[in-house]
Amino acid sequence: MKITNLQTYIVHCYRTNWVFIKLDTDAGISGVGEATLEMKEKAVEAAVLELKDYLLGKDPRDIEQHFHVMYRDSYWRIGPVLMSALSAVEMAMWDISARELGVPAYRLLGGKYNDRVKAYANAWFPGAKTPEAFAEKARQAVARGFLALKWDPFGSAYMNISGQELDDALAVVGAVRDAVGTGIDLLIEGHGRFNVPTACTIARQLEPFRPLFFEEPVPPDNLDALADVRARSPISIAAGERLYHRCQFRDLFEKRAADVIQPDISHAGGLGECKKIAAMAETYHLAFAPHNPSGPIANAATLQLAACTPNFYLLETMATDIPWRKDLTTESLVFKEGYFEIPDRPGLGIELNEQVFVDYPYQPRPLRHYRGDLTDIRPPEAEPYF
């Protein structure tokens, strides 16, 4: 079997643009992948296309060899653009390999450990601005079956936070806790926005609300700072969405900088690389909860990873999405009582509907994290997609 073509697609999805790829073979079997890299979609598409010359004529089933050679021959190695491109190609090769055998991808990665995985909701809060609005949105999400909710309550605060900003954030957290009770897990997102003393202050103030974890409290480019916060925090710390290779995660583990590990399958090397990162985390008895806010292909691949990962903890899920998400692929998900079932369809279990993509062309989208409009994450017509 040989790779005969590589195609890329950029599809607008309101808050960003999804980057999909498709690998074709001379056996008539194709595989799909996702390289979505928010605000850098054009750059990652170019990186994927630079891999095309190497891939044409190669056997897609030799995944370890191709991943190593493409990583090695980039020369610059670790970085979000290269690793996102490699991630998409890697998951497409797993898709092809499993489709050829008529089995789900997890069968080639050790078989099924989990039949289902607990999900936490992101994007459950579009439009909420006040504690009362957040509380009502939280009640609606729980009524849909979610047992855990994540969000960033910190507005436009950056590095430091004023007393009023902190009071406002804590009022939102308190309102949500009161609305859903103690049986629902709350996860607090930091988006890497604070300095060490501010992050530590916030962690202490959050403790009475019993959050499951505080995610990315400080910027991701200094793991010693993250380790400092983790050592001083009374609540668990989650991190890893902006680390891109097992070597970076080795440093995270050795510094004991996080309790919950969050690589993104679209950025950290794909299925095989994330499986290795999960195994490394398991040796430290750390929970594995991948970053997963992107599109349907990344979600499908993450579910395959969840199936065969013993220390898999939680699946990040976007509670609502653009109405046209359902038109872009053959995505089919089963969500029951707060859990997603693991699909058993061959490969990643999902196909692209390329003919629809032309209706949703690329649109540039700026970063919203520090502008105070994070709750504008979905359009007014957003809807559940499962």
Buried (B, 14 or more C-beta within 10 A) or exposed (E): BEBBEBBBBBBBBBBBBBBBBBBBBEEEBBBBBBBBBBEBBBBBBEBBBEBBEBBEEBBBBEBEEBBEEBBEEBEEEBBBBBBBBBBBBBBBBBBBBBBBEEBBBBBBBEEBBBEBBBBBBBBBBBEBBEBEBBBBBBEBBBEBEBBBBBBBBBBEBBBEBEEEBBEBBBBBBBBBBEBBEEEBBBBBBBBBBBBBEBBBBBBEBBEEBEBBBBBBBBBBEEBEBBBBBBEBBEBBBBBBBBBBBBEBBEEBBEBBBBBBBBBBBBBBBBBBBBBBBBBBBBEBEBBBBBBBBBBBBBBBBBBBBBBBBEBBBBBBBBBBBBEBBBEBBEBEBEBEEBBBBBBEBBBBBBBBEBEEBEEBEBEEBEEBBBEEEBBBBBBEEBEEBB
